[in-house]
């Protein structure tokens, strides 16, 4: 029985900083699958990789390693200017915790002041570095993971994610803020409460820009501590009380809920008069 033969090859790469080396090693550990691969660093910026395995797989891996090295160097480029990025490169480089619509990340970049364009073939053209793009994509992914089991419509999730990142607010804070500014609303049915947009998505984006501009002008607008969970619980308790009162009164006198509200108002006026 013949022994399996393995192919051996090494590749040496130089990076601009130790930070680039760390990022490169992180990416190849996620992306490259060969029988055996060893890495050793020489100084702070040089890496030597030794690969052992099937000749075809090793050569394929080396081709992919060179692409990853190029991506890492692009991530840490210091020269500003417009550059074009393929969506696949962005998604392959980012460490995603949940699937996301990429255009949400692009909107975040716009709100942060970067130039953002999409080409006809779907590529991103921007003056943000690849590192900055990947950072935003990863933040959006983390937020989408948090919102995965929450009763929020897809369009509302987009607005919440954009606002959360741009204003550095967590999910509960973002929802509370956007409810306060009436960009979100709570749709109630017998089965559940659903957080929805108060406007169409495009209109909500316009409103969001106005809201963020106002907050930056007057930061005190965010000085409130409304917890969305408490808000929902309070509304549920109030709803149950009203239903109980309604049931009792309708059962005895067959009057409408509107009459209850009117009665409350007239009772209030009478109380004020007695004072």
DABELKA-V218235 format. One line per field, one symbol per residue. ss: DSSP state (H for helix, E for strand, - for the rest). psi: psi as a letter, one per 40 degrees, with the letter a starting at -180 (. if undefined). burial: # if it has 24 or more other ideal C-beta (glycine too) atoms within 12 Angstrom, else .. Layout:
ss = ???
psi = ???
burial = ???
This chain:
ss = ------EEEEEEEE---HHHHHHHHHHHHHH----EEEEEEE---EEEEEEEE-HHHHHHHHHHHHHHHHHHHHH-------EEE-HHHHHHH--------HHHHHHHHHH----EEE-----EEE---HHHHHHHHHHHHHHHHH-----E-HHHHHHHHHHHHHH---HHHHHHHHHH---EEEEE----EEEEE---HHHHHHHHHHHHHHHHH-HHHH-----HHHHHHHHHHHHHHHHHHHHHHHHHH---HHHHHHHHHHHHHHHHHH-
psi = hiihhihhiihhihieiddddddddddddddhgidhhihiihaeehhhhhihahdddddddddddddddddddddeiehiihihhidddddddigheiiihddddddddddeeihhihideeihhieiidddddddddddddddddedeighidddddddddddddefiiddddddddddefdiihhhiddihhhiieiidddddddddddddddddgdedegifhhdddddddddddddddddddddddddefiidddddddddddddddddd.
burial = ........#.#.#.#....##.###.##..##.#..#.#.......#.###.#....#..##.##.###.######......###.#.######.....#.###########.#.#.......#####################..#..#.#..#############.#.##.########.####......#.####..#..##.##..##..#......#.....#..##...........................................
